[in-house]
Structures are given as structure tokens and as C-alpha cells.
Amino acid sequence: MEQFMNKLITSFITISLLLFSNLATAELSVGDQAPNFKLQASDGKTYQLSDFKGKQSIVLAWFPRAFTSGCTIECKSLADNGYLLKGFNAQYFMASTDELSKNIEFAKETKADFPLLSDPTGDVAEAYGVSFMGYAKRHTFYIDKSGKIVMIDRNVRPKTSAEDMAQHMGRLGFEKI
């Protein structure tokens, strides 16, 4: 009986934390201004959303953790099929709460030819409403040149990530180059 009560209490605490974390994080919506970020990337640069305002659209693909199965598949999809995305006047990133050194290693292993952003404090993930127990949820944000969110994909399919991203960019009217 004591073991059952411990499991019940643990389940209650877990469910309460999940509910509280969803209430504590204001979920962004289409039409909202995207929160600014300033994050270091796997290519040695630091990127800030405001630097792209009026110049390029942004695609910010959050992923849970480097070197995990789904994240590796997603990153390789973007690396292998980046030609589908490079025809748009848009900068695309993958982002996680991993340390920069881990994302640099991950980018090398997956042959990523695009920047992987690191948010080890989780502050930016929190601002985007994707933070969950120290990880980021697999959500992709499409941000137009004015800095507004024009789409949020909360059902990312890692295997077809690049194809889906290109399709969304075209449908959303992202400028072609």
C-alpha cells in the first residue's frame, strides 16, 4: 500500500508540474512579435533576431537535445536537403538548450551547413514557450522580415523536416532569391 501511495504522490506531483509549466509559460501565437534572441552558434558567430529585421525572414527550429535519435534525423534532413531552403531570402537555424561545445560537435557529426544556436540558460526557449524540464520542445517558428510570427509548426516530422520547411516557406510567401 505504501508503494502505491508513493507512486500516486509522484504522479500527482508530475502532473502538477506539467500543468504549472504550461500555465507559467505564455504560449506564442501567429501574429505575435517574435522574442528577440542573441545566441552563440556552432559556426562561431553570435546571431540576434533584430539583426535580420527588414532584411530576411527567419526559421527557428527548436530541438530537444543534440545526439538523440530524432534530433540527429532532423539535423541531417536539413543538412542533406538544404538546397531546398537556400532559394529563399531566409536564414534558418536549429536551436537547443545544449551547451555551445555540444552543438559544435553535433553540427560536425551531422554535417550541418547552417548554424545551430545554443541557449544553455534556457531563457530564449522560455521566451518562445518551448522550454520543458531543461529541454526544448520540437517546434519550428516561421518569422517574417518584420519580426512577426507567421506560423508555428508544433508537429515537426524529423525525417522530412527540410522538405516540410521549404513547403511552408513557399506557402507563407517567403521571398525567393
C-alpha positions in Angstrom: 0.0 0.0 0.0 2.8 2.4 0.8 4.4 1.8 -2.6 1.1 2.6 -4.3 0.8 5.8 -2.3 4.3 6.9 -3.2 3.6 6.2 -6.9 0.3 8.1 -6.6 2.0 11.1 -4.9 4.8 11.1 -7.5 2.2 11.0 -10.4 0.3 13.9 -8.8 3.5 16.0 -8.4 4.5 15.2 -12.0 1.1 16.2 -13.4 1.0 19.3 -11.3 4.4 20.4 -12.6 3.3 19.8 -16.2 0.2 21.8 -15.7 2.1 24.6 -13.9 4.8 24.8 -16.5 2.1 25.2 -19.2 0.4 27.9 -17.3 3.7 29.7 -16.4 4.8 29.9 -20.0 2.8 32.2 -22.1 2.4 30.4 -25.5 3.2 32.5 -28.5 0.7 32.7 -31.4 0.7 33.6 -35.0 0.7 37.4 -35.3 2.8 37.9 -32.2 6.1 39.7 -32.4 8.9 37.1 -32.0 11.0 37.5 -28.9 14.5 38.8 -29.7 17.4 36.5 -29.1 21.1 36.8 -29.0 22.7 33.4 -29.1 26.1 31.8 -30.0 26.1 29.4 -32.8 28.1 26.4 -34.0 29.7 28.4 -36.8 31.5 30.7 -34.3 29.1 33.6 -34.8 26.5 35.2 -32.5 23.1 35.8 -34.0 20.5 38.2 -32.9 16.9 38.2 -34.3 16.8 42.0 -34.5 19.8 42.0 -37.0 17.6 40.4 -39.6 14.6 42.8 -39.2 13.6 44.3 -42.6 16.2 42.1 -44.4 15.4 38.4 -44.1 12.8 36.0 -42.8 13.9 33.6 -40.1 13.1 30.0 -39.5 13.9 28.9 -35.9 13.7 25.1 -35.4 13.9 24.2 -31.8 15.1 20.6 -31.0 15.3 18.8 -27.6 18.8 17.5 -27.4 21.9 17.0 -29.6 22.9 13.4 -30.5 19.4 12.0 -29.8 17.8 9.9 -32.5 15.0 12.3 -33.7 17.3 15.4 -33.4 20.0 13.7 -35.4 17.5 12.7 -38.1 16.1 16.3 -38.2 19.5 17.9 -38.5 20.7 15.5 -41.2 17.4 16.2 -43.1 18.3 19.9 -43.1 21.9 19.3 -44.0 21.2 16.9 -46.8 18.4 18.9 -48.3 19.5 22.5 -47.5 19.3 23.3 -51.3 15.5 23.3 -50.9 15.8 26.2 -48.3 18.6 28.2 -49.8 16.4 29.5 -52.6 14.5 31.7 -50.1 15.7 35.0 -48.6 15.6 33.5 -45.2 18.1 32.4 -42.5 17.3 29.1 -40.9 18.6 27.8 -37.6 18.2 24.9 -35.3 18.3 25.8 -31.6 18.5 23.9 -28.4 19.4 24.3 -24.7 22.6 22.4 -25.2 26.0 23.9 -24.4 27.7 25.5 -27.4 30.5 22.9 -27.4 28.0 20.1 -27.7 26.2 21.8 -30.6 29.5 22.4 -32.4 30.3 18.7 -32.1 26.8 17.8 -33.2 27.0 20.2 -36.2 30.2 18.5 -37.3 28.8 15.0 -36.9 25.6 15.7 -38.9 27.5 17.9 -41.5 25.2 20.8 -40.7 25.9 23.7 -43.1 23.7 26.0 -41.2 24.0 27.5 -37.6 22.9 25.5 -34.6 22.1 28.0 -31.8 22.8 27.3 -28.1 20.6 28.5 -25.3 22.2 26.8 -22.3 20.4 29.1 -19.8 17.0 28.2 -21.4 16.0 31.9 -21.3 15.2 32.1 -25.0 13.5 28.7 -25.0 11.3 30.0 -22.2 10.5 33.3 -24.1 9.4 31.1 -27.1 7.3 28.9 -24.8 9.2 25.7 -25.8 11.1 25.1 -22.5 10.2 21.8 -20.8 12.3 20.4 -17.9 15.5 21.9 -19.2 14.9 20.8 -22.8 13.3 22.5 -25.8 10.1 21.1 -27.4 10.5 20.3 -31.1 8.7 23.4 -32.5 9.6 25.5 -35.6 8.8 29.2 -35.7 8.5 31.0 -39.1 9.2 34.7 -38.6 8.7 37.3 -41.4 11.0 40.2 -42.1 9.1 42.5 -39.8 9.7 40.1 -36.9 6.2 38.7 -36.7 5.5 35.0 -36.2 3.6 33.9 -39.3 3.5 30.1 -38.5 4.4 27.8 -35.6 4.8 24.1 -36.5 4.2 22.1 -33.4 4.1 18.8 -35.3 7.6 18.7 -36.8 8.5 15.4 -38.6 12.2 15.0 -38.2 12.7 12.8 -41.3 11.1 15.2 -43.7 12.0 18.4 -41.9 13.7 20.1 -44.8 11.0 19.3 -47.3 8.3 20.4 -44.9 10.1 23.6 -44.1 10.6 24.5 -47.8 6.9 23.8 -48.4 5.9 26.0 -45.5 8.2 28.8 -46.6 6.8 28.7 -50.1 3.2 28.6 -48.9 3.8 31.5 -46.5 5.2 33.6 -49.3 8.8 33.9 -48.1 10.7 35.9 -50.7 12.6 33.8 -53.2 16.1 34.8 -54.4 
